[in-house]
Amino acid sequence: MTDTDPIKLLALRDTPLSVDEVFAAVGDDAAGGTALFVGTVRDHDGGRDVASL
């Protein structure tokens, strides 16, 4: 693999994905850091229902 080849990560699953599992999959000793967003969607915004991002 060269530096320009894309890395494909895909998993179809019926179990929750752990943050530790994600960091292990994307971590790289050559990278300066890894950022991961973890959050939830509230059920409202500005008086309107919210169902998803």
DRENTORKOL-3810 file (N, C-alpha, C; in nm, 4 decimals):
REM DRENTORKOL-3810
@n.u->0.0836; n.v->-0.1175; n.w->0.0000; ca.u->0.0000; ca.v->0.0000; ca.w->0.0000; c.u->0.0883; c.v->0.1242; c.w->0.0000
@n.u->0.0487; n.v->0.2237; n.w->-0.0765; ca.u->0.1221; ca.v->0.3500; ca.w->-0.0784; c.u->0.0492; c.v->0.4530; c.w->0.0066
@n.u->0.1115; n.v->0.5690; n.w->0.0256; ca.u->0.0494; ca.v->0.6751; ca.w->0.1048; c.u->-0.0788; c.v->0.7285; c.w->0.0419
@n.u->-0.0992; n.v->0.7043; n.w->-0.0874; ca.u->-0.2175; ca.v->0.7574; ca.w->-0.1544; c.u->-0.3323; c.v->0.6574; c.w->-0.1616
@n.u->-0.3093; n.v->0.5334; n.w->-0.1240; ca.u->-0.4163; ca.v->0.4345; ca.w->-0.1264; c.u->-0.5143; c.v->0.4603; c.w->-0.0117
@n.u->-0.6447; n.v->0.4600; n.w->-0.0413; ca.u->-0.7415; ca.v->0.4823; ca.w->0.0664; c.u->-0.7515; c.v->0.3601; c.w->0.1576
@n.u->-0.7851; n.v->0.3850; n.w->0.2817; ca.u->-0.8106; ca.v->0.2776; ca.w->0.3767; c.u->-0.9615; c.v->0.2664; c.w->0.3901
@n.u->-1.0144; n.v->0.1483; n.w->0.3691; ca.u->-1.1586; ca.v->0.1283; ca.w->0.3764; c.u->-1.1924; c.v->0.0557; c.w->0.5059
@n.u->-1.2750; n.v->0.1186; n.w->0.5870; ca.u->-1.3201; ca.v->0.0591; ca.w->0.7116; c.u->-1.4719; c.v->0.0489; c.w->0.7069
@n.u->-1.5231; n.v->-0.0723; n.w->0.7193; ca.u->-1.6668; ca.v->-0.0926; ca.w->0.7141; c.u->-1.7017; c.v->-0.2138; c.w->0.7968
@n.u->-1.8057; n.v->-0.2023; n.w->0.8754; ca.u->-1.8548; ca.v->-0.3162; ca.w->0.9525; c.u->-2.0059; c.v->-0.3051; c.w->0.9649
@n.u->-2.0751; n.v->-0.4077; n.w->0.9221; ca.u->-2.2190; ca.v->-0.4168; ca.w->0.9446; c.u->-2.2361; c.v->-0.5019; c.w->1.0687
@n.u->-2.3026; n.v->-0.4482; n.w->1.1697; ca.u->-2.3089; ca.v->-0.5192; ca.w->1.2971; c.u->-2.4404; c.v->-0.4922; c.w->1.3669
@n.u->-2.4710; n.v->-0.5786; n.w->1.4619; ca.u->-2.5915; ca.v->-0.5598; ca.w->1.5421; c.u->-2.5573; c.v->-0.5407; c.w->1.6896
@n.u->-2.4325; n.v->-0.5041; n.w->1.7160; ca.u->-2.3871; ca.v->-0.4775; ca.w->1.8523; c.u->-2.3318; c.v->-0.3356; c.w->1.8591
@n.u->-2.3334; n.v->-0.2745; n.w->1.9770; ca.u->-2.2808; ca.v->-0.1381; ca.w->1.9898; c.u->-2.1320; c.v->-0.1306; c.w->1.9559
@n.u->-2.0913; n.v->-0.0178; n.w->1.9025; ca.u->-1.9518; ca.v->0.0080; ca.w->1.8686; c.u->-1.8876; c.v->0.0818; c.w->1.9852
@n.u->-1.7753; n.v->0.0322; n.w->2.0358; ca.u->-1.7097; ca.v->0.0976; ca.w->2.1489; c.u->-1.6091; c.v->0.2015; c.w->2.1003
@n.u->-1.5925; n.v->0.3061; n.w->2.1803; ca.u->-1.4957; ca.v->0.4104; ca.w->2.1484; c.u->-1.3551; c.v->0.3512; c.w->2.1406
@n.u->-1.3205; n.v->0.2631; n.w->2.2336; ca.u->-1.1883; ca.v->0.1996; ca.w->2.2320; c.u->-1.1651; c.v->0.1214; c.w->2.1034
@n.u->-1.2678; n.v->0.0552; n.w->2.0548; ca.u->-1.2569; ca.v->-0.0217; ca.w->1.9300; c.u->-1.2305; c.v->0.0705; c.w->1.8105
@n.u->-1.2970; n.v->0.1847; n.w->1.8086; ca.u->-1.2764; ca.v->0.2813; ca.w->1.6999; c.u->-1.1349; c.v->0.3369; c.w->1.7040
@n.u->-1.0883; n.v->0.3787; n.w->1.8220; ca.u->-0.9527; ca.v->0.4311; ca.w->1.8335; c.u->-0.8492; c.v->0.3275; c.w->1.7913
@n.u->-0.8703; n.v->0.2016; n.w->1.8265; ca.u->-0.7767; ca.v->0.0965; ca.w->1.7870; c.u->-0.7747; c.v->0.0788; c.w->1.6354
@n.u->-0.8905; n.v->0.0955; n.w->1.5711; ca.u->-0.8994; ca.v->0.0761; ca.w->1.4262; c.u->-0.8363; c.v->0.1902; c.w->1.3476
@n.u->-0.8439; n.v->0.3124; n.w->1.3992; ca.u->-0.7957; ca.v->0.4275; ca.w->1.3224; c.u->-0.6642; c.v->0.4851; c.w->1.3731
@n.u->-0.6157; n.v->0.4361; n.w->1.4855; ca.u->-0.4912; ca.v->0.4880; ca.w->1.5410; c.u->-0.3720; c.v->0.4608; c.w->1.4512
@n.u->-0.2748; n.v->0.5512; n.w->1.4535; ca.u->-0.1554; ca.v->0.5382; ca.w->1.3714; c.u->-0.0403; c.v->0.6061; c.w->1.4451
@n.u->0.0692; n.v->0.5347; n.w->1.4651; ca.u->0.1846; ca.v->0.5914; ca.w->1.5353; c.u->0.2422; c.v->0.7136; c.w->1.4640
@n.u->0.2176; n.v->0.7253; n.w->1.3332; ca.u->0.2693; ca.v->0.8389; ca.w->1.2569; c.u->0.1789; c.v->0.9620; c.w->1.2688
@n.u->0.0592; n.v->0.9435; n.w->1.3255; ca.u->-0.0346; ca.v->1.0552; ca.w->1.3387; c.u->-0.0096; c.v->1.1307; c.w->1.4686
@n.u->-0.0307; n.v->1.2597; n.w->1.4645; ca.u->-0.0120; ca.v->1.3419; ca.w->1.5832; c.u->-0.1266; c.v->1.3313; c.w->1.6817
@n.u->-0.2401; n.v->1.2823; n.w->1.6384; ca.u->-0.3549; ca.v->1.2703; ca.w->1.7276; c.u->-0.4740; c.v->1.2128; c.w->1.6546
@n.u->-0.5723; n.v->1.1752; n.w->1.7312; ca.u->-0.6963; ca.v->1.1218; ca.w->1.6767; c.u->-0.8118; c.v->1.1949; c.w->1.7434
@n.u->-0.9061; n.v->1.2431; n.w->1.6651; ca.u->-1.0235; ca.v->1.3114; ca.w->1.7191; c.u->-1.1473; c.v->1.2292; c.w->1.6852
@n.u->-1.2347; n.v->1.2163; n.w->1.7819; ca.u->-1.3567; ca.v->1.1389; ca.w->1.7638; c.u->-1.4709; c.v->1.2140; c.w->1.8303
@n.u->-1.5794; n.v->1.2348; n.w->1.7584; ca.u->-1.6974; ca.v->1.2993; ca.w->1.8152; c.u->-1.7898; c.v->1.1924; c.w->1.8699
@n.u->-1.8288; n.v->1.2083; n.w->1.9951; ca.u->-1.9262; ca.v->1.1195; ca.w->2.0570; c.u->-2.0361; c.v->1.2079; c.w->2.1135
@n.u->-2.1591; n.v->1.1829; n.w->2.0748; ca.u->-2.2672; ca.v->1.2662; ca.w->2.1246; c.u->-2.4021; c.v->1.2042; c.w->2.0969
@n.u->-2.5033; n.v->1.2774; n.w->2.1330; ca.u->-2.6397; ca.v->1.2337; ca.w->2.1091; c.u->-2.7156; c.v->1.3469; c.w->2.0417
@n.u->-2.8287; n.v->1.3135; n.w->1.9862; ca.u->-2.9151; ca.v->1.4126; ca.w->1.9236; c.u->-3.0306; c.v->1.4397; c.w->2.0192
@n.u->-3.0514; n.v->1.5659; n.w->2.0544; ca.u->-3.1668; ca.v->1.5972; ca.w->2.1387; c.u->-3.2940; c.v->1.5856; c.w->2.0551
@n.u->-3.4060; n.v->1.5761; n.w->2.1222; ca.u->-3.5317; ca.v->1.5524; ca.w->2.0510; c.u->-3.6006; c.v->1.6791; c.w->2.0008
@n.u->-3.5348; n.v->1.7959; n.w->2.0191; ca.u->-3.5960; ca.v->1.9205; ca.w->1.9739; c.u->-3.4895; c.v->2.0259; c.w->1.9430
@n.u->-3.5265; n.v->2.1219; n.w->1.8607; ca.u->-3.4409; ca.v->2.2374; ca.w->1.8322; c.u->-3.5301; c.v->2.3492; c.w->1.7803
@n.u->-3.5277; n.v->2.4597; n.w->1.8477; ca.u->-3.6086; ca.v->2.5731; ca.w->1.8032; c.u->-3.7571; c.v->2.5428; c.w->1.7970
@n.u->-3.8049; n.v->2.4577; n.w->1.8888; ca.u->-3.9468; ca.v->2.4238; ca.w->1.8908; c.u->-3.9882; c.v->2.3180; c.w->1.7903
@n.u->-3.8926; n.v->2.2632; n.w->1.7168; ca.u->-3.9234; ca.v->2.1592; ca.w->1.6172; c.u->-3.8644; c.v->2.0262; c.w->1.6602
@n.u->-3.9313; n.v->1.9163; n.w->1.6250; ca.u->-3.8812; ca.v->1.7826; ca.w->1.6552; c.u->-3.7559; c.v->1.7534; c.w->1.5744
@n.u->-3.6613; n.v->1.6815; n.w->1.6356; ca.u->-3.5390; ca.v->1.6376; ca.w->1.5688; c.u->-3.5344; c.v->1.4858; c.w->1.5769
@n.u->-3.5182; n.v->1.4196; n.w->1.4626; ca.u->-3.5150; ca.v->1.2735; ca.w->1.4583; c.u->-3.3754; c.v->1.2199; c.w->1.4316
@n.u->-3.2882; n.v->1.2988; n.w->1.3668; ca.u->-3.1545; ca.v->1.2503; ca.w->1.3323; c.u->-3.0662; c.v->1.3686; c.w->1.2950
@n.u->-2.9367; n.v->1.3401; n.w->1.2789; ca.u->-2.8439; ca.v->1.4439; ca.w->1.2341; c.u->-2.8582; c.v->1.4645; c.w->1.0856
END
